[in-house]
Amino acid sequence: MGHSESEALDVERIREDFPILQREFDGEQVVYLDNAATTQTPEPVVETIADYYRTTNANVHRGLHQLSQEASIAYEDAHDRVAEFIGASGEREEIVFTKNTTESENLVAYAWGLNELGPEDEVVLTEMEHHASLVTWQQIAKKTGATCRYIRVEEDGTLDMDHAREIITDDTAMLSVVHVSNTLGTVNPVAELADIAHDHDAYIFVDGAQSVPNRPVDVEAIDADFLAFSGHKMAGPTGIGVLYGKKHLLEEMEPYLYGGMMINKVTFEDSKWNDLPWKFEAGTPVICQGIALAEACDYLDDIGMENIRRHENELAQYTLERLDDEGDVTALGPPAGVERGGLVSFNLDSVHAHDLSSILNDSAVAIRAGDHCTQPLHDKLGVPASARASFYVYNTREEVDKLIEAIDDARQLFA
Ligand code: PMP
């Protein structure tokens, strides 16, 4: 495809890579706007998965036969490709393949948090954290006696940075912050937050589930100590997540899971751990998924992450504009005109989000309704749920128009 950076996307061409977008329900072509939950998978990635099983499938690391060697090289190289995608100069040693973002969060919470936190320590989060980090750190804090504190979210959906500077102190051991909110669309100033954390000798864990798939992210530029994301939100398969960690931190950390592959030497009395990143990949790893994720990185880089960011922001801004037409919609997050991730959560005065989502389904428009795994944030905003339209590289303004038409139909139904 060879899009250079800062170029309008050839969306029609890109859509050809995603046959699922041609599906019809009752004669209506699907309008897939649930990309913050899971993105669709392009042909080159589907082909990589099929090819792997057709030509290369074998277990990795321990085999001396040709298939195992080929699978091992492809799997190990996939770590380097993912490292390059996020600007990690430590290459494979800094990239652990997990099951998803949630497992990456738990890995650090258990392997680092459980050993390092005590009653004198604080973990700082934000009020807009996804349950993947909020519940995880909350429960590890309970086990260790540490305290969780939350940076306030302002009316306009941004973080209260004065409050951040107030509650990130020398007692802070870990700051866990979502880069782009999956509910508000807010883009948080993670580099600035990393500086504040580091000034107090605290670490920063960046939840990149909604940023790495949708915008250029350079872990070293933002100086993240840890960063997590999921393959299934970035044109890759389900069943794979990534944990980036600075090499010295991963070296110091104890393993999270024990078993085969993660060891170097085992006796009846004790065991020694394998090199990074294998120390954190116990048992047969996510071989095919890892190789397919590397292909997804190629696919996205070919389009250009900056192009993807701009395209999604434009669709989100257009959606905010169109939703505003009738005056009965409350959109969550930053107001129109402010840069946001490619999603808009909203509520209609007259139709509950769940009803809206199922009525939209009748027009083959797929959105999500619920708390989007941010229950405390919804409580704070005083709404039990919201509807969320979220975009990816293949969505169009015409699809936003169909969303708006379907919302109009729902209004009529409830009028
Ligand atoms: N964090 C954020 C911001 C997310 O949007 C999600 C997925 N909704 C997750 C974490 C969890 O991702 P996964 O379900 O792939 O573990």
Residues whose N, C-alpha, C, O or C-beta is under 5 A from the ligand:
A	BS01	PMP	A36 N100 T101 T102 H130 A132 V178 V180 N182 D207 A209 Q210 S230
